[in-house]
Every structure is written in structure tokens, then in C-alpha cells.
Amino acid sequence: MGVVEAVISLAANNQSLLIAAVLLLVFVATIYSFFSGGQKGINPLQYDHRRAPEPFVHDTKLRDVVLRERFKPTKVPDNLDAIIIGSGAGGLSAGVLLTFAGLKVLVLEQHDQAGGCCHTFVEKGFEFDTGVHYVGDIEEGDVPRILVDQVTCGQLRWAKMDDAFDIVAVGKSSNAKLFPMKSGEDRYYQNLVTQFPQEKAAIMAYADLIKDTQDCLLGFIALKMMPWWLVDVFVTTGLYRWVLKCYRRGYASTSLQNVLDKLTDNKKLKLILSYLCSDYGVLPKDVSFFLHAILVNHFRFGAYYPTNGTSEIPFHMIQTIQRAGGKVLVQASVTKILCDSVGRAVGVRVGKSECEIRAKYIISDAGVTNTFKKLLPENVARQSSIYPLIDQVGPSYAFLSTFIGVEGSTRDLNLPASNIWYYNAEDINQSLGDYLKVKAEEVEDTNIPFSFIAFPSAKDPEYETKFPGKSSALVITLANWEWFKEWKDEKVRHRGDRYEGIKDALGRQMWQQCVDLFPQLEGRKVYMEVGTPVTNQHYLAYPHGEMYGLDQGLTRYTPEVARKLRPATDIKGLYLTGQDTLFGGMIPAVLTGMMCASQILNRNILNDVLQLKKQIGETNSLPPTRSFKTSQ
């Protein structure tokens, strides 16, 4: 029997295989048509937008001109193309890419400073970051690096953190055992083998699984970029199980804990392999191995920090939008997304003045919950397939953040440019699970089982120039919204003695953990402030203080949910960007901005990035200086 006859016979006797093959062809043809056919928008990356690095701006007043321009109706540009609600990295990166394509953009931020989780604040002569504490996948020539360089015009510079970018501390904080995590894909695992020589087989098996997921992300992104009708067919028929590796191999549907339990019985090793769980705010038993693996891969070559602080990210993106005639305005709380009689998003209403602004594209970087349960008209929101997902997925955990100012420079105090992940017990699920179940009336007396400790002053090479002789420390732990919700409607700094007492008790305990691990800090604290979930609600507009938005547990990554949390919503004129459409983190946020702009411009901007990567590789130099000009 010839090859053709064999194929025909196989298809005839396996109808499901034939159907799958036909559907796969439809899938490939449609994706090709979507990204290569039709009326494509202008390529926002037809030029290399990098410029030679300019001197750092340290003057707070000069930075505030960019980061704190207050909203007034008279400042709204005419003939807007897009309105973006929220100024996080997802919203600003979408805004910059649309600006490069010739669209006029308005970004509205409810806080008094732009940047979302990228913003920093200065208090009592100390600067603190708030949401971006380290970044991976940012080596020269990497696709994320090229994209970030473009949306910041090459002005964002990166400081490499210590070789041991993360250090896991296990046990009592006064004599915890330290496990450094080393930079470099192979060194990362070789270092683990050195620390657990009898577990080499388990570690290398874990390494193989992590590496096997490296090519899963593009398929997962494709699930969110396909036309609605096609993704429905794709999921309903089960074709996704054949095509998308993260589902074919079970990575998306299997918990991290399940994977680790199959590899080893060593409890301490399982802790070390899952220490990153608070980076996505989900316990090992509840998180998809797919998400965990993406994060491990993200830091496989180490970690970086923006030189001059994380507010550099919005500082440079905003200037690009403004140079093209757009605006980024703060204290501009959007109270309603305006919709026409057929339910199309056509504009927004801002603040107490109820100023109404209209544009063709409305983009929300305010989170899915805020967008669908607060901003959209209820009758429009309920018609969307996204609406029921909010309760189905639920919010992520909230956080406590303790900001500490320390007398003495980073060099004098010998502080590391590393993150320290402190766990007081080996079973994360048990210790953190029990802690998060503590009753509100008992919280100030509870023992905190986990802390993330970092020193922004040690990561930023410019910190000593800005704040000589001073250092900043940040200690973060998980929290339960229920502990603090009774104060959600009270004014900042007027929430009463009980609230302040809880903050003080928890903050002192977190500081003591820090001092136990770094005894040289004893007696050096001169400033401390604790941010609670209601703090996050006030400053960052998270409904339950949940800095990671929707919960990133297993439900979030089922195909039925993942396909609907996408940039192009099923409400005409409304688009989403930010962590709820992909993952948490600065680089994923920028990717969602790219995905959002791709949908609006009807072009595959990722392919444009790849073309630019090739061009940059061939010239290996900055482009010639040219005046800023949007595409016409």
C-alpha cells in the first residue's frame, strides 16, 4: 500500500483524527489570515525608536512634571483615538505602541502619580518601590528587552542584581539556613544539586520539565489572540489539547505541588523548588505548574532592576505619548465607561465634574473586576462572557508591605542586591494556609510565616547619589482582606487606634525578621510605614487589596477561562490590557500592551518585534538621531 493510500485508510478508520486534522488546518489558516491578511494598521516599530541614553533626572520637581500632571477638562486633547484607563505598564505600553502608529492617546490615572505598580514614592528622605522589585528576561537581544527598549525609547537602563539574585531562608529567622539561587540556566540547577546532592535525579527531572515549557507561552498567547468564533471552535472541539503544548502535556491543569510530590519526598527541597509562589500569590497546591514554570524560566539568567528606580518605566513611556500630542493625566478617576444604545464602548466619564470624553477605542488597564463590576453599565457588563468569570476565578490574595528607612549607606551596611524569601516552616501550604485563616480579631497576635525582604537602595546604583548615607528596606507578606475590610471606607491616616495597632504589631514582627537575618540593621531604623490591603485599595484601586488582580490559581488557566481573559473583549470598542489578561509582572504587562495594540491595529506586533530584532542585530548600533514624528 502506498503512502497516500495509507493516509486515506487511516483517516477513514479514524474519523476523530480526520476532524482534528481539518480543524487544525482551519486554525492555522485563520491565524495566518488574521495576522497577515485584511487591512493592517501601521507598523508601530517600522523605526527603531531608541535614542542615546540621556542623563538621569533626579530632581523630584522635574519628574513630577511628567508623572503628576493633574487632570483638567481643558487638558484633554482634541480628536482622540484611544482612551486608556490606568497607567500601569500594560496601559502605558499599549499607549506608546498606538502612539508610534499615529494614534492620539489619552491615559487617565486615578492616583496622584502615574505608573501603577511601577511607581515609587519618597518619604522622610527615602525612596521605595511599590510593585516591581526585580525583572527577568531582559538580557541584551532578548525579545522582551527589545520591546521594552522601544516603548521607553532606549532610556531605561538595567542594573544586574547579585549572582544569587534570590536567597531562600528556612527556619527560625534568628538562625535560618540560607539557600542561594544562582543566575544562569544550567548553574541554577547545578547549584541546587550542590545543595541537595542526594536529590540530583529529582532536580534534573524538574529542570527537564521546566525547560520543556519554554515554548508553551506563544501557544497560550495565541489562544487569546484568535478571533472569538475560532477560539470557541478550538476549545469546544477539544482541538486545543492537540495543538497547545501547555494543555497537551498537562502543564496548565496540574498543580505545582502534584508535580513536586511525584519527583521527591524531600520536604525541604520541595520548599526550595516552590519558593517563588508568592510572586504570583498562590499556594503550591493551587497553582498551575505552567505558571510556575514560566516564572522560573523568566529568571533563568538572573534578575535586573531599573537604574534610578522603577518609576523610570512610566517616566519615559509618558514622555513619548506626550511628544505626539497625547496626554497622561493623574487624579482622573474614571467613574463610568460610556456605551451607546447597542452596547458599544464609546467613551468615559471622569471624576466629580462628570466630564465625558469619547474615543474610538476604550482600553482598560484597571483590572477585570473594576472594569466589569464598577465601570461598565451593568446591563452591558452582564451580557459579556467575561462577567461570570470574575466570581468563578475570584480575587488573588492581598498583601502587607512594610517600608523601612535605614540610616547608613548600602555599602556601609553591606546590604545585598538580592531578594530574601523567608519561610519559617517547610510546608508552605500548611503554614501559609493556617496563617491566612486566622480570624480578624486575632491577627495582631499571629506569627507571620513568610516574608519577602528586599533592599531597593542596594539594587539601584543611583540611590546613593539621590539619598547619600541612607538605605531602604521593603518587607512584604501575604494578607487576608477580611482582616482589614472594616476600615475600607475610612480616610487615610484616620482609621483609628485599633487599625494602627494591628499595623504596628505586624510591621514590628516583619522588621524583626529582617533584623534577625541582617543583624547589622539593629538600631538603624529611622522610619517605618506599613501598607495594608486597604492601603492598596486606596492608592492602587484594587477592590480587595489584591495586587495580582484575579486569582492565578488552576481555574485561571483552564482553556474555558483563559480564552475569555483576552485583550479584545466581546464588547465592541472595549479592550483590556494588564495582568488579568496574561500574568502578573512588569514584562507580562508590557506583553499585554503589545497584544492589545496588535488587536487594535490588526497586525502581529510580535512579528514586528522579531523583524526589528533582526535589523538591530545586523546594524548593532543605535539609529541616527531624528525628531519624534508619529506615523501618518
C-alpha positions as CSV (number, residue, x, y, z in Angstrom):
1,M,0.0,0.0,0.0
2,G,1.4,3.4,-1.0
3,V,1.7,6.4,1.4
4,V,-1.3,8.2,0.0
5,E,-3.5,5.1,0.3
6,A,-2.3,4.5,3.9
7,V,-3.1,8.1,4.9
8,I,-6.6,7.8,3.3
9,S,-7.2,4.5,5.1
10,L,-6.1,5.9,8.4
11,A,-8.4,8.9,8.0
12,A,-11.3,6.7,7.0
13,N,-10.9,4.5,10.1
14,N,-10.2,7.3,12.5
15,Q,-12.9,10.0,11.9
16,S,-11.9,11.9,15.1
17,L,-8.4,12.2,13.7
18,L,-9.7,13.4,10.4
19,I,-11.9,16.0,12.1
20,A,-8.9,17.2,14.2
21,A,-6.7,17.5,11.2
22,V,-9.3,19.6,9.3
23,L,-9.8,21.8,12.3
24,L,-6.1,22.2,12.7
25,L,-5.8,23.4,9.1
26,V,-8.7,25.8,9.7
27,F,-6.9,27.1,12.8
28,V,-3.6,27.6,11.0
29,A,-5.2,29.2,8.0
30,T,-7.3,31.6,10.1
31,I,-4.4,32.6,12.3
32,Y,-2.4,33.3,9.2
33,S,-5.2,35.3,7.7
34,F,-5.8,37.2,10.9
35,F,-2.2,38.3,11.2
36,S,-1.2,38.7,7.5
37,G,-4.4,39.5,5.7
38,G,-7.0,42.2,5.7
39,Q,-6.4,45.9,6.3
40,K,-3.5,46.0,8.6
41,G,-2.7,49.1,10.6
42,I,0.6,50.9,10.5
43,N,3.7,49.1,11.9
44,P,4.5,50.9,15.2
45,L,8.0,49.5,15.0
46,Q,8.9,50.4,11.5
47,Y,11.6,52.6,13.0
48,D,14.0,51.8,15.8
49,H,12.8,54.3,18.4
50,R,15.9,54.0,20.7
51,R,17.9,57.1,21.4
52,A,21.3,57.6,23.1
53,P,20.8,57.4,26.9
54,E,20.2,60.9,28.4
55,P,21.3,62.0,31.8
56,F,19.3,60.7,34.7
57,V,16.7,63.1,36.1
58,H,17.0,63.1,39.9
59,D,15.1,66.3,40.7
60,T,11.7,65.4,42.1
61,K,10.0,68.5,40.8
62,L,11.2,67.8,37.2
63,R,10.0,64.3,37.4
64,D,6.6,65.4,38.8
65,V,6.0,67.5,35.7
66,V,5.9,64.2,33.8
67,L,4.5,61.8,36.5
68,R,2.0,64.1,38.2
69,E,0.2,66.2,35.7
70,R,-3.3,66.7,37.2
71,F,-6.5,66.2,35.2
72,K,-8.4,69.2,33.9
73,P,-11.0,69.0,31.2
74,T,-9.1,71.7,29.3
75,K,-6.1,69.5,29.1
76,V,-7.9,66.7,27.1
77,P,-6.5,66.7,23.6
78,D,-8.9,67.0,20.6
79,N,-9.6,64.2,18.1
80,L,-8.6,61.3,20.4
81,D,-8.3,57.8,19.0
82,A,-7.9,55.9,22.3
83,I,-8.6,56.4,26.0
84,I,-6.7,54.2,28.4
85,I,-8.0,53.7,31.9
86,G,-5.0,53.2,34.3
87,S,-1.3,54.0,33.8
88,G,0.4,50.7,34.7
89,A,3.0,49.2,32.4
90,G,0.2,47.4,30.4
91,G,-1.7,50.6,29.7
92,L,1.3,52.8,29.0
93,S,3.0,50.2,26.7
94,A,-0.2,49.9,24.7
95,G,-0.4,53.7,24.6
96,V,3.2,54.1,23.3
97,L,2.7,51.5,20.6
98,L,-0.5,53.1,19.4
99,T,1.3,56.5,19.5
100,F,4.0,55.1,17.3
101,A,1.3,54.0,14.8
102,G,-0.1,57.5,14.6
103,L,-3.0,57.3,17.1
104,K,-3.6,60.1,19.6
105,V,-3.9,58.7,23.1
106,L,-5.2,59.8,26.5
107,V,-4.2,57.9,29.7
108,L,-6.3,58.5,32.8
109,E,-4.9,57.6,36.2
110,Q,-6.9,57.8,39.5
111,H,-3.9,58.1,41.7
112,D,-1.9,61.3,42.1
113,Q,1.1,59.7,40.4
114,A,1.3,57.7,37.1
115,G,2.8,54.3,36.9
116,G,0.6,51.9,38.7
117,C,2.7,49.2,40.4
118,C,5.8,50.8,38.7
119,H,5.5,54.0,40.7
120,T,7.8,54.9,43.6
121,F,7.3,57.2,46.5
122,V,9.7,59.3,48.6
123,E,9.0,59.7,52.4
124,K,11.3,61.2,55.0
125,G,14.2,61.2,52.6
126,F,13.9,57.6,51.5
127,E,12.6,56.2,48.2
128,F,10.6,53.0,48.0
129,D,9.4,50.9,45.1
130,T,5.8,49.5,45.3
131,G,5.2,46.7,42.9
132,V,8.2,46.0,40.6
133,H,11.0,44.5,42.7
134,Y,13.0,42.7,40.1
135,V,12.7,41.8,36.4
136,G,13.9,38.8,34.3
137,D,14.1,38.1,30.5
138,I,15.8,41.5,30.0
139,E,19.2,40.5,28.6
140,E,20.5,42.3,25.5
141,G,18.9,40.9,22.4
142,D,16.0,39.2,24.1
143,V,12.6,39.9,22.6
144,P,11.2,41.4,25.8
145,R,14.3,43.6,26.1
146,I,13.8,44.8,22.5
147,L,10.2,45.6,23.1
148,V,10.9,47.4,26.4
149,D,13.7,49.4,24.7
150,Q,11.2,50.5,22.1
151,V,8.4,51.7,24.4
152,T,11.0,53.5,26.6
153,C,13.0,54.8,23.6
154,G,16.1,53.1,24.9
155,Q,16.2,55.3,28.0
156,L,15.6,52.5,30.5
157,R,18.9,51.2,31.9
158,W,19.2,48.0,33.9
159,A,21.4,47.0,36.8
160,K,22.2,43.4,37.2
161,M,21.4,42.1,40.6
162,D,23.7,39.8,42.6
163,D,24.6,36.4,41.1
164,A,22.5,34.9,43.8
165,F,19.5,37.0,42.9
166,D,17.2,35.1,45.3
167,I,18.1,33.7,48.6
168,V,15.7,31.3,50.4
169,A,15.9,31.4,54.2
170,V,14.3,28.5,56.0
171,G,13.7,28.0,59.8
172,K,13.6,30.4,62.7
173,S,14.7,33.9,61.4
174,S,17.5,34.1,64.1
175,N,19.3,31.1,62.7
176,A,17.7,30.3,59.3
177,K,19.5,28.2,56.8
178,L,20.2,30.0,53.6
179,F,19.8,28.6,50.1
180,P,21.1,30.9,47.3
181,M,19.6,30.6,43.8
182,K,22.2,31.3,41.2
183,S,22.0,33.0,37.8
184,G,22.3,31.0,34.6
185,E,20.0,28.3,33.3
186,D,22.4,25.4,33.9
187,R,24.0,27.0,37.0
188,Y,20.6,27.4,38.6
189,Y,20.1,23.6,38.7
190,Q,23.7,22.7,39.3
191,N,23.6,24.9,42.4
192,L,20.5,23.1,43.6
193,V,22.3,19.7,43.1
194,T,25.2,21.0,45.2
195,Q,22.9,21.9,48.0
196,F,20.9,18.6,47.7
197,P,23.4,16.1,46.2
198,Q,21.2,13.1,47.1
199,E,18.3,14.6,45.1
200,K,20.1,15.0,41.8
201,A,17.7,12.8,39.8
202,A,14.7,14.7,41.1
203,I,16.3,18.1,40.5
204,M,17.3,17.2,36.9
205,A,13.8,15.8,36.2
206,Y,12.4,19.1,37.5
207,A,14.8,21.0,35.3
208,D,13.7,19.0,32.2
209,L,10.0,19.8,32.9
210,I,10.8,23.5,33.4
211,K,12.8,23.7,30.2
212,D,10.1,21.8,28.3
213,T,7.6,24.6,29.0
214,Q,9.8,27.3,27.4
215,D,8.0,27.1,24.0
216,C,4.5,26.9,25.6
217,L,3.9,30.7,26.0
218,L,3.4,31.6,22.4
219,G,0.6,29.0,22.0
220,F,-1.1,30.3,25.2
221,I,-0.9,33.8,23.8
222,A,-2.3,32.7,20.5
223,L,-5.4,31.3,22.4
224,K,-6.0,34.9,23.5
225,M,-5.4,36.5,20.1
226,M,-7.6,34.3,17.9
227,P,-11.0,35.6,16.7
228,W,-13.8,34.8,19.1
229,W,-15.6,32.4,16.8
230,L,-12.4,30.4,16.1
231,V,-11.4,30.1,19.7
232,D,-14.9,28.8,20.5
233,V,-14.5,26.1,18.0
234,F,-10.9,25.4,19.1
235,V,-11.9,24.9,22.7
236,T,-15.4,23.2,22.2
237,T,-13.9,20.6,19.9
238,G,-11.0,19.9,22.2
239,L,-8.6,20.7,19.4
240,Y,-6.6,22.8,21.9
241,R,-5.4,19.6,23.6
242,W,-3.7,18.6,20.3
243,V,-2.2,22.0,19.4
244,L,-1.3,23.8,22.6
245,K,1.6,22.1,24.4
246,C,0.7,23.5,27.8
247,Y,-2.6,21.5,27.7
248,R,-1.3,18.5,25.7
249,R,1.4,17.9,28.3
250,G,-1.0,18.7,31.2
251,Y,1.2,21.6,32.5
252,A,-1.7,24.0,32.8
253,S,-4.1,21.6,34.6
254,T,-1.5,20.1,37.0
255,S,-0.6,21.8,40.3
256,L,3.0,22.6,41.2
257,Q,2.6,20.5,44.4
258,N,1.4,17.5,42.4
259,V,4.5,17.7,40.2
260,L,6.8,18.0,43.1
261,D,5.2,15.1,45.0
262,K,5.9,12.9,42.1
263,L,9.6,13.9,42.0
264,T,10.7,13.7,45.6
265,D,9.7,13.1,49.2
266,N,12.2,15.7,50.5
267,K,10.1,18.4,52.1
268,K,12.9,21.0,52.2
269,L,13.7,20.5,48.5
270,K,10.0,20.9,47.6
271,L,10.0,24.2,49.6
272,I,13.1,25.4,47.7
273,L,11.6,24.5,44.3
274,S,8.4,26.3,45.1
275,Y,9.7,29.3,47.0
276,L,8.5,31.7,44.2
277,C,4.9,31.0,45.0
278,S,4.3,34.5,46.5
279,D,5.5,36.0,43.2
280,Y,2.1,35.0,41.8
281,G,0.2,34.9,45.2
282,V,-0.9,31.3,45.0
283,L,0.0,28.3,47.3
284,P,1.8,25.4,45.6
285,K,-1.2,23.1,45.9
286,D,-3.4,25.6,44.0
287,V,-1.1,27.0,41.3
288,S,-0.7,25.6,37.7
289,F,2.7,24.2,37.1
290,F,2.6,26.0,33.8
291,L,2.5,29.4,35.5
292,H,5.3,28.4,37.9
293,A,7.5,27.1,35.1
294,I,7.1,30.3,33.2
295,L,8.3,32.3,36.2
296,V,11.3,30.1,36.8
297,N,12.2,30.4,33.1
298,H,11.7,34.1,33.3
299,F,14.6,34.4,35.8
300,R,16.8,31.6,34.4
301,F,19.6,34.1,33.5
302,G,19.2,36.1,36.7
303,A,17.4,39.3,37.6
304,Y,17.7,43.0,36.9
305,Y,16.5,46.3,38.4
306,P,15.8,49.6,36.7
307,T,18.6,52.0,37.3
308,N,17.3,55.2,39.0
309,G,14.3,53.3,40.3
310,T,11.2,51.7,38.9
311,S,9.4,55.0,38.2
312,E,11.8,55.3,35.3
313,I,9.5,52.9,33.5
314,P,6.5,55.3,33.3
315,F,8.7,58.4,33.3
316,H,10.0,57.5,29.8
317,M,6.8,56.0,28.3
318,I,4.8,59.0,29.3
319,Q,7.1,61.4,27.5
320,T,6.7,59.5,24.3
321,I,2.9,59.8,24.4
322,Q,3.1,63.5,25.2
323,R,5.5,64.3,22.5
324,A,3.0,63.1,20.0
325,G,0.2,65.2,21.3
326,G,-1.3,62.7,23.8
327,K,-1.7,63.1,27.5
328,V,-1.2,61.1,30.7
329,L,-3.2,62.8,33.5
330,V,-3.5,61.8,37.1
331,Q,-6.2,62.3,39.7
332,A,-8.5,61.4,36.9
333,S,-10.8,58.8,38.4
334,V,-12.9,57.2,35.7
335,T,-16.4,56.7,37.1
336,K,-18.1,55.1,34.1
337,I,-17.4,53.6,30.7
338,L,-19.9,55.1,28.4
339,C,-21.8,52.8,26.0
340,D,-24.1,53.6,23.1
341,S,-27.6,52.1,22.6
342,V,-26.2,48.9,21.1
343,G,-23.7,48.4,24.0
344,R,-20.6,49.6,22.2
345,A,-18.0,51.4,24.5
346,V,-17.6,54.9,23.2
347,G,-16.1,57.0,26.0
348,V,-15.6,57.6,29.7
349,R,-16.9,59.8,32.4
350,V,-14.3,61.3,34.7
351,G,-14.4,62.5,38.3
352,K,-16.9,64.6,40.2
353,S,-17.1,67.0,37.3
354,E,-18.6,64.2,35.3
355,C,-16.6,65.3,32.3
356,E,-17.4,63.0,29.3
357,I,-14.6,62.1,26.9
358,R,-15.1,60.0,23.8
359,A,-12.8,58.0,21.5
360,K,-13.0,55.1,19.1
361,Y,-11.1,52.7,21.3
362,I,-11.5,52.3,25.1
363,I,-8.7,50.4,26.8
364,S,-8.9,49.3,30.4
365,D,-5.8,48.7,32.5
366,A,-7.9,49.0,35.6
367,G,-8.4,45.2,36.1
368,V,-11.2,43.0,35.0
369,T,-13.1,43.3,38.3
370,N,-13.1,47.1,38.2
371,T,-13.9,47.2,34.5
372,F,-16.9,44.9,34.6
373,K,-18.3,45.4,38.1
374,K,-17.7,49.1,38.6
375,L,-17.1,51.0,35.3
376,L,-19.4,49.4,32.7
377,P,-23.1,49.8,32.8
378,E,-24.5,46.7,34.5
379,N,-26.7,45.6,31.6
380,V,-23.7,45.8,29.2
381,A,-21.3,44.0,31.6
382,R,-23.7,41.1,32.3
383,Q,-24.0,40.4,28.6
384,S,-20.3,39.7,28.4
385,S,-18.9,36.2,28.8
386,I,-16.2,37.8,31.0
387,Y,-18.6,38.9,33.7
388,P,-19.3,35.4,35.3
389,L,-15.6,34.6,35.3
390,I,-14.9,37.3,38.0
391,D,-16.7,35.3,40.7
392,Q,-15.7,32.0,39.2
393,V,-12.0,32.8,39.4
394,G,-12.1,35.2,42.4
395,P,-9.6,37.7,43.7
396,S,-6.0,36.9,44.5
397,Y,-4.6,37.3,48.0
398,A,-3.9,40.7,49.4
399,F,-0.5,41.8,50.8
400,L,1.1,43.7,53.7
401,S,4.0,45.9,52.8
402,T,6.4,47.4,55.3
403,F,8.5,50.3,54.1
404,I,11.6,50.9,56.3
405,G,14.1,53.7,56.1
406,V,17.6,52.9,57.5
407,E,20.4,55.2,58.4
408,G,23.6,54.2,56.6
409,S,24.5,53.5,53.0
410,T,24.2,50.2,51.3
411,R,27.9,49.8,51.2
412,D,28.4,50.6,54.9
413,L,25.7,48.1,55.8
414,N,26.8,45.5,53.3
415,L,23.3,45.0,52.0
416,P,22.7,42.6,49.1
417,A,21.2,43.3,45.7
418,S,19.2,40.1,46.2
419,N,15.7,39.2,47.4
420,I,15.4,37.1,50.5
421,W,12.5,34.7,50.8
422,Y,12.0,33.8,54.4
423,Y,9.9,30.8,55.4
424,N,9.6,29.6,59.0
425,A,8.4,26.1,58.1
426,E,9.0,23.6,55.3
427,D,5.3,23.1,54.3
428,I,4.2,26.2,52.6
429,N,0.7,25.0,52.0
430,Q,0.2,24.3,55.8
431,S,2.0,27.3,57.3
432,L,0.6,30.0,54.9
433,G,-2.8,28.3,54.7
434,D,-3.2,28.3,58.5
435,Y,-1.9,31.9,58.7
436,L,-4.4,33.2,56.1
437,K,-7.3,31.5,58.0
438,V,-6.6,33.5,61.2
439,K,-9.6,35.4,62.5
440,A,-9.6,39.2,62.2
441,E,-9.7,39.7,66.0
442,E,-6.6,37.5,66.4
443,V,-4.4,38.8,63.6
444,E,-2.1,41.1,65.6
445,D,-1.0,38.2,67.7
446,T,-0.4,35.7,64.9
447,N,3.1,34.6,63.8
448,I,3.9,35.6,60.2
449,P,5.3,32.5,58.5
450,F,6.6,34.2,55.3
451,S,8.3,37.4,54.3
452,F,9.8,38.7,51.1
453,I,12.7,41.0,52.0
454,A,14.5,43.4,49.6
455,F,16.6,46.5,49.6
456,P,15.8,48.8,46.7
457,S,18.7,51.0,47.7
458,A,21.1,48.1,47.1
459,K,19.6,47.3,43.6
460,D,19.6,50.8,42.3
461,P,23.2,52.2,41.5
462,E,21.8,55.7,41.5
463,Y,20.3,55.5,45.0
464,E,23.4,56.7,46.9
465,T,23.6,59.7,44.6
466,K,20.0,60.7,45.3
467,F,19.9,59.8,49.0
468,P,23.5,59.7,50.3
469,G,24.1,57.8,53.6
470,K,20.6,56.2,53.5
471,S,19.2,52.8,52.6
472,S,15.6,51.5,52.1
473,A,14.2,48.1,53.0
474,L,11.0,46.5,51.9
475,V,9.3,43.6,53.7
476,I,6.2,42.0,52.2
477,T,3.9,39.2,53.2
478,L,0.5,37.8,52.2
479,A,-2.6,39.0,54.0
480,N,-6.4,38.4,54.2
481,W,-8.7,41.2,53.1
482,E,-11.1,40.2,55.8
483,W,-8.7,41.4,58.5
484,F,-8.9,45.0,57.3
485,K,-12.1,45.5,55.3
486,E,-13.9,47.2,58.2
487,W,-11.7,50.2,57.5
488,K,-12.1,50.3,53.8
489,D,-14.3,53.4,53.8
490,E,-12.2,55.4,56.3
491,K,-9.9,58.2,55.3
492,V,-6.1,57.5,55.1
493,R,-4.4,58.2,58.4
494,H,-7.8,58.5,60.1
495,R,-8.6,54.8,60.6
496,G,-8.3,54.7,64.4
497,D,-6.1,53.2,67.1
498,R,-7.2,49.6,66.5
499,Y,-6.1,49.7,62.9
500,E,-2.8,51.5,63.7
501,G,-2.2,48.9,66.5
502,I,-2.5,46.0,64.1
503,K,-0.3,47.7,61.6
504,D,2.3,48.4,64.2
505,A,2.3,44.8,65.6
506,L,2.7,43.2,62.2
507,G,5.2,45.7,61.0
508,R,7.4,45.3,64.0
509,Q,7.3,41.5,63.6
510,M,8.3,41.8,59.9
511,W,11.1,44.2,60.8
512,Q,12.4,41.8,63.4
513,Q,12.6,39.1,60.8
514,C,14.7,41.4,58.7
515,V,17.0,42.3,61.6
516,D,17.4,38.6,62.6
517,L,18.6,37.9,59.0
518,F,20.7,41.1,58.8
519,P,21.9,41.9,62.4
520,Q,23.9,44.9,61.1
521,L,20.5,46.7,60.8
522,E,19.9,46.6,64.5
523,G,19.2,50.1,65.8
524,R,19.4,51.7,62.3
525,K,15.7,52.1,61.6
526,V,14.6,55.7,61.5
527,Y,11.3,55.4,59.5
528,M,8.7,52.6,59.1
529,E,5.3,52.6,57.5
530,V,3.0,49.6,56.9
531,G,0.7,49.3,53.9
532,T,-2.3,47.1,54.3
533,P,-4.9,45.7,51.8
534,V,-7.0,48.9,52.3
535,T,-3.9,50.9,51.5
536,N,-3.6,49.0,48.2
537,Q,-7.3,49.6,47.7
538,H,-6.9,53.4,48.2
539,Y,-3.8,54.0,46.2
540,L,-3.9,51.3,43.5
541,A,-7.7,50.8,43.3
542,Y,-7.7,47.1,43.9
543,P,-11.2,46.2,45.2
544,H,-9.8,43.8,47.9
545,G,-6.2,44.9,48.1
546,E,-5.3,42.1,45.7
547,M,-2.2,43.4,43.9
548,Y,-2.2,40.4,41.5
549,G,-5.8,41.1,40.3
550,L,-7.8,37.9,39.6
551,D,-6.6,34.8,41.3
552,Q,-3.9,33.0,39.3
553,G,-4.8,29.5,40.5
554,L,-5.7,26.5,38.4
555,T,-9.1,27.8,37.3
556,R,-7.5,30.9,35.7
557,Y,-5.6,28.6,33.3
558,T,-8.4,26.4,32.1
559,P,-9.0,26.9,28.4
560,E,-12.6,27.9,29.1
561,V,-11.4,30.8,31.3
562,A,-8.1,31.7,29.6
563,R,-9.7,32.2,26.2
564,K,-12.0,34.9,27.5
565,L,-9.5,36.9,29.6
566,R,-8.1,38.5,26.4
567,P,-7.3,42.0,25.1
568,A,-10.2,42.1,22.6
569,T,-13.4,41.7,24.7
570,D,-16.8,40.7,23.4
571,I,-18.0,44.3,24.0
572,K,-17.4,46.3,20.9
573,G,-14.9,49.2,21.3
574,L,-13.6,47.8,24.7
575,Y,-10.1,46.3,25.1
576,L,-8.2,45.1,28.1
577,T,-4.5,45.2,29.0
578,G,-2.6,44.4,32.2
579,Q,-2.0,41.3,34.3
580,D,-5.6,40.0,34.2
581,T,-5.2,39.2,30.5
582,L,-2.0,37.2,30.9
583,F,0.2,37.0,34.1
584,G,1.4,39.3,36.8
585,G,4.8,41.1,36.4
586,M,6.3,44.0,34.5
587,I,7.3,42.1,31.4
588,P,4.0,40.3,31.1
589,A,2.3,43.6,31.5
590,V,4.3,45.1,28.6
591,L,3.4,42.0,26.5
592,T,-0.3,42.6,27.2
593,G,0.2,46.1,26.0
594,M,1.7,44.7,22.8
595,M,-1.2,42.2,22.5
596,C,-3.8,44.9,23.0
597,A,-2.2,47.2,20.4
598,S,-2.0,44.2,18.0
599,Q,-5.7,43.7,18.2
600,I,-6.5,47.4,17.6
601,L,-4.0,47.7,14.7
602,N,-4.9,44.3,13.2
603,R,-1.3,43.3,12.9
604,N,1.1,40.9,14.7
605,I,3.3,43.3,16.5
606,L,5.3,40.4,17.9
607,N,6.4,39.7,14.4
608,D,7.3,43.4,14.0
609,V,9.5,43.0,17.1
610,L,11.2,39.9,15.6
611,Q,11.8,41.8,12.4
612,L,13.3,44.7,14.4
613,K,15.4,42.3,16.4
614,K,16.9,41.0,13.1
615,Q,17.5,44.6,11.9
616,I,19.2,45.7,15.1
617,G,21.3,42.5,15.1
618,E,22.6,43.4,11.6
619,T,23.5,47.0,12.4
620,N,24.4,46.6,16.1
621,S,24.1,50.3,16.7
622,L,21.7,53.0,17.7
623,P,19.6,54.5,14.9
624,P,20.6,58.1,13.7
625,T,19.1,60.9,15.7
626,R,15.8,62.1,14.3
627,S,13.0,64.3,15.6
628,F,10.0,62.5,17.0
629,K,7.2,62.0,14.5
630,T,4.2,59.8,14.5
631,S,3.4,57.7,11.5
632,Q,0.9,59.3,9.1
